[in-house]
């Protein structure tokens, strides 16, 4: 017996996330205008579009100049297909050999890098009559998944000769895009492989988000963009490339459920990590670490209330947190915005020493 726990959507709670579709379209177009028109772009929408809602955002990304979508798993791709998203979709992560047929039936492209993948693709073709669409993943230095560069040329040529495959592309992934010297090592490995094969008609993609902005690579004709689409930044080389004008796509908001006074020397929340100096006006909202706001951000972040910045105080609890709103005119029911143009996930990452270094 399998027990399945499903998280329900709270519809009777004064906290919510807002997704700004206009800002998403703006970001996509900002990136597209800085990339050669003949270069294709893949929008990475894995992990439910970084928590923003892949099914909801995919049509806007495709209408804003992106050619393909990238997901982490077959299930993510199937969700998009079920929502009538008809664009090319590439599963960027490793696909279980027993699930290849499911990818074929859903018209998904998959990443392959082993003989076992080739065998599974052949079996899927024999069972369905459909050639699996594949991109070969090279490991040029990420040391995560991919065929080694030493074995890559032979593997690619075998795939090109396989009459049961639809070989669409070859790709790899930068591990240190913020470091030009380390990245050049990966580019050199990539170029050595690419120079030994016939790339006619293939999609060749090596640049991730930072790579798209900072590296021109002639042996690439498609780029993959992830985190920047949602208005966020990763670490970049000191000699930055183009830096598009990005806008935050996600806002996190909660209504004040209580306002009271913490008197001088009184503590707030578990452990009294915040102690009032003089009487302070404290507002509580129903958002906490169970909602994804790390407890490590306690007493570090600020939020927007009626146009003014207010500091979060006391330890963030499981489903509530408090703010010092002294001097701000506010009432129960007023909205406090934790994430907006002034308070971003980037700020939170810096405060928690967890800067985003990713796709």
Secondary structure, 3 states (H helix, E strand, C coil): CCCCCCCCCCCCCCEEEEECHHHHHHHHHHHHCCCCCCCEEEEECHHHHHHCCHHHHHHHHHHCCCCEEEECCHHHHHHHHHCCCCCEEEEEEECCHHHHHHHHHCCCEEEECCHHHHHHHHHHHHHHCCCEEEEEEEECCCCCCCEEHHHHHHHHHHHHHCCCEEEEEEECCCCCCCCHHHHHHHHHHHHHHHCCCCCCCCEEECCCHHHHHHCCCCCCCEEEECHHHHCCCCCCCCCCCCCCCCCCCEEEEEEEEEEEEECCCCEECHHHCEECCCCEEEEEECCCHHHCCCHHHCCCCEEEECCEEEEEECCCCCCCEEEECCCCCCCCCCEEEEECCCCCHHHHHHHCCCCCCCC
